[in-house]
Every structure is written in structure tokens, then in C-alpha cells.
């Protein structure tokens, strides 16, 4: 069955994995000619245009084509919103969120975006309520754990912030934002030694960013190590001159 959609989509994924993005897109177009409403093919096409070709406009068109035949596609709605944010069009993204909420009001992705909007509006209590709802069903969801930790940090509930951020880092040690927030949590609660421990994986890495080094400088200062603190602050200024 040379036109069998699922096989062609898998073939497209394999081509993309091998770096042949153009070949992968050609295969997907064959699927979409025969099945214009194939959600999997449309989403994959948008992802390849976005990540592989860096063509945001074409990717946006691909995701919107999915919505034309699958108005309740959560993946397409969230992809459109992500692209609109990348294009610095937050108001359009929020309009898309209204459509997502109509299509899937209780979907975890819908709730996650709602929590993000609440965080942007500094309504941290709303963030807590929404993330609690999501984590009841998805207790190991890393982005939600990070967002919940950030909200608790802003609310100065440092014990809860530490718990959420620690869980996020346990599952995804490379999360720099969570690591920074955890270090800041320790600094605010007078635990500079733990702040250094939290930052250590980055400090021992090949590339160090200004924020990590500045936080380390503050921690060394609290620990009564002025020379180490000064060295860290100087390195931070060099890494991030602005």
C-alpha cells in the first residue's frame, strides 16, 4: 500500500532524524494531498518547518491548516501560540488561547498556558491553584513543576518553592531557570552552602553564565568568603557585560 499514511509519516520521521528535512517534507506532502485532514502529518510538517527549516511563517500556515480541518487539535493550537510568541505577537497568542480554551477547556496544555498568563499578570495565587490541578493528574510534569516553584518563590513560600524546584531538577537536571530559582530560594532562607551545591553542576561545566556566577558570588559573600565572592562577581561581569 504505497499511499498508506502511517507508514509515510514514519518514513518522514526517519528522514528528518537523518537530517533530510526537505525529503521528510516531500513525503508529508504526499500524505496531505490524499488526506488533507491528517492531523499527525500536519503537525509534523509544522514542526519540521519550525525546527528544521526555521521558517516561522510557513510553520504557522501548516499548523493553521491543521486547525482548518481539526478545530479541536490541542497540539495545533499550542504550536500556533508558541510561534506567535516567538514572533513577538503576544496579543494574537492570547486570542489563540481563547480558541484553545473553547476546544479543550480542561486539557493540561490549556491549563498550563492559563497558568503562564496568570504568572505574567503576577497573579501567583492563581498560578498555584492551576498548577495544583495539573499536578494531581501529572505529578511529574517538569514545566509545571518549574512554574509552580517559580510562583511559590514569588509568594515567598520558600519551602514549597524548594520542593517543587527540587522535583523538577530531579527529573531534568539541565533546567537552568529551576537551578537559579532554587539557589535564590536558599539565599533568601540563609542557606548559602546549599545555594553553592545547587549551582555546582553549572559552575563545574564548560560554559558558565553571568546569572549563575552572580548567584555564586552572593552565596560566597554570605559564607564569609570575600575573595571567592569577588572572583565570582568579576567572572559574572565578564560573562555578561550588560
C-alpha positions in Angstrom: 0.0 0.0 0.0 2.3 2.8 -1.2 -0.1 5.5 -0.1 -0.5 4.2 3.5 -0.4 7.4 5.7 1.0 6.0 8.9 3.9 4.3 7.1 4.7 7.5 5.2 4.6 9.6 8.4 7.1 7.2 10.0 9.2 7.3 6.9 9.2 11.1 7.1 10.3 11.0 10.8 13.2 8.7 9.8 14.3 11.0 7.1 14.1 14.0 9.5 16.1 12.1 12.1 18.8 11.5 9.4 18.9 15.2 8.7 16.9 15.2 5.4 14.3 17.7 6.3 13.4 18.5 2.7 12.9 14.8 1.9 10.8 14.4 5.0 8.6 17.4 3.9 8.1 15.9 0.4 6.8 12.6 2.0 4.4 14.5 4.3 3.0 16.5 1.3 2.2 13.1 -0.3 0.1 12.2 2.7 -1.6 15.6 2.9 -2.6 15.5 -0.8 -4.5 12.3 -0.1 -5.6 13.1 3.4 -5.8 16.9 3.9 -7.2 16.4 7.4 -4.4 14.1 8.6 -3.6 15.7 12.0 -0.3 13.8 12.6 1.1 14.7 9.2 0.1 18.3 9.5 1.6 18.7 13.0 4.8 17.0 11.9 5.1 19.3 8.9 4.7 22.4 11.1 7.3 21.1 13.5 9.8 20.4 10.6 9.2 23.8 9.1 9.7 25.4 12.5 12.6 23.5 13.9 14.2 22.2 10.8 13.8 25.0 8.3 13.4 27.9 10.8 10.5 29.2 8.6 8.1 30.5 11.2 5.5 31.8 8.7 5.3 28.5 6.8 5.1 26.6 10.1 2.3 28.8 11.3 0.5 28.2 8.0 0.9 24.4 8.4 -0.5 24.4 12.0 -3.4 26.6 10.9 -4.1 24.2 8.1 -4.5 21.5 10.7 -6.9 23.7 12.6 -9.0 24.2 9.5 -9.9 20.5 9.5 -9.3 19.7 13.2 -10.6 22.6 15.2 -10.1 20.8 18.5 -6.4 19.8 17.9 -4.7 20.9 21.1 -1.2 20.3 19.5 -2.0 22.7 16.7 -3.4 25.4 19.0 -0.5 25.3 21.3 2.0 25.3 18.4 0.3 28.3 16.9 0.6 30.1 20.3 4.2 29.2 20.7 5.1 30.5 17.2 3.1 33.7 17.8 5.2 34.3 21.0 8.4 33.7 19.0 7.2 36.3 16.5 6.6 38.8 19.4 2.8 38.8 18.9 1.5 38.2 22.5 -1.9 39.6 21.8 -2.5 37.3 18.9 -1.3 34.4 21.0 -3.8 35.3 23.7 -6.6 35.3 21.1 -5.5 31.8 20.0 -5.7 30.8 23.7 -9.3 31.8 23.7 -9.9 29.3 20.9 -7.9 26.6 22.7 -10.0 27.1 25.8 -13.2 26.7 23.8 -11.9 23.5 22.2 -10.3 21.8 25.3 -11.0 23.8 28.5 -9.7 21.2 30.9 -6.8 19.8 28.9 -3.5 20.0 30.8 -1.9 22.1 28.0 -4.8 24.6 28.2 -4.4 24.9 32.0 -0.6 25.2 31.6 -1.0 28.2 29.3 -3.6 29.7 31.6 -1.1 29.4 34.5 1.6 31.1 32.4 -0.7 34.0 31.6 -1.5 34.3 35.3 2.2 34.3 36.1 2.7 37.1 33.6 -0.1 39.1 35.3 1.7 38.4 38.7 -1.4 36.5 40.0 0.7 33.9 41.7 -2.1 32.6 43.8 -4.0 31.7 40.6 -0.8 30.0 39.3 -0.8 27.9 42.4 -4.4 26.8 42.0 -4.0 25.9 38.4 -0.7 24.1 38.7 -2.1 22.1 41.7 -4.9 20.9 39.4 -2.5 19.8 36.7 -0.1 18.1 39.1 -2.9 16.0 40.6 -3.1 14.2 37.2 0.5 14.7 36.0 2.7 14.8 39.2 6.0 14.6 37.2 5.3 17.2 34.6 8.6 19.2 34.6 7.4 22.5 33.1 4.5 22.6 35.5 6.7 21.8 38.5 9.1 24.7 37.4 6.2 27.1 37.1 4.7 26.1 40.4 8.1 26.6 42.1 8.5 30.0 40.5 5.1 31.1 41.8 5.8 29.8 45.3 9.1 31.7 45.2 7.3 34.9 44.3 4.8 34.3 47.1 7.8 33.8 49.5 6.7 30.3 50.3 10.3 29.1 50.1 9.7 25.6 51.5 7.1 24.8 48.8 9.3 26.5 46.2 12.3 24.3 47.2 10.1 21.2 47.0 8.7 21.9 43.5 12.1 23.1 42.1 13.9 20.1 43.6 11.4 17.7 42.0 11.8 19.5 38.6 15.6 19.2 38.7 15.5 15.6 39.8 13.7 14.8 36.5 15.5 17.4 34.3 18.9 18.3 35.9 19.7 20.7 32.9 16.9 23.2 33.8 18.9 26.4 34.3 15.9 28.5 35.4 14.9 26.0 38.1 18.5 25.8 39.3 18.8 29.6 39.6 15.4 29.8 41.4 16.5 27.1 43.8 19.8 28.9 44.5 17.9 32.1 45.1 15.5 30.3 47.4 18.4 29.0 49.5 20.0 32.5 49.6 16.7 34.0 50.8 16.4 31.4 53.6 20.0 31.9 54.8 21.4 28.6 53.3 24.3 29.8 51.1 26.0 26.4 51.3 23.0 24.7 49.7 22.9 27.5 47.1 26.5 26.7 46.1 25.6 23.0 45.9 22.6 23.8 43.7 24.8 25.8 41.3 27.8 23.4 41.4 26.8 21.4 38.2 26.9 24.6 36.2 29.9 26.0 37.9 31.8 22.8 37.0 30.6 22.9 33.4 32.5 24.2 30.4 30.3 27.3 29.9 29.2 29.5 32.7 26.6 32.2 32.5 26.5 35.6 34.3 23.5 34.8 36.4 25.0 31.5 37.8 28.2 33.3 38.7 26.5 36.3 40.3 24.4 34.0 42.5 27.6 32.1 43.4 29.2 35.4 44.3 26.3 36.3 46.6 26.5 32.8 48.2 30.2 33.1 48.9 29.6 36.6 50.4 27.0 35.1 52.8 29.5 32.3 53.6 32.1 34.9 54.6 34.4 34.2 51.6 35.1 37.7 50.2 37.9 36.6 47.8 35.8 33.8 46.3 32.9 36.2 46.1 34.9 38.9 44.3 36.2 36.4 41.8 32.7 35.1 41.1 31.3 38.6 40.6 34.2 39.5 38.3 33.6 36.4 36.2 29.9 37.2 36.1 30.6 40.7 34.8 32.9 39.3 32.2 30.4 36.7 31.1 27.5 39.2 31.0 29.0 42.7 30.5 25.5 44.3 30.4 
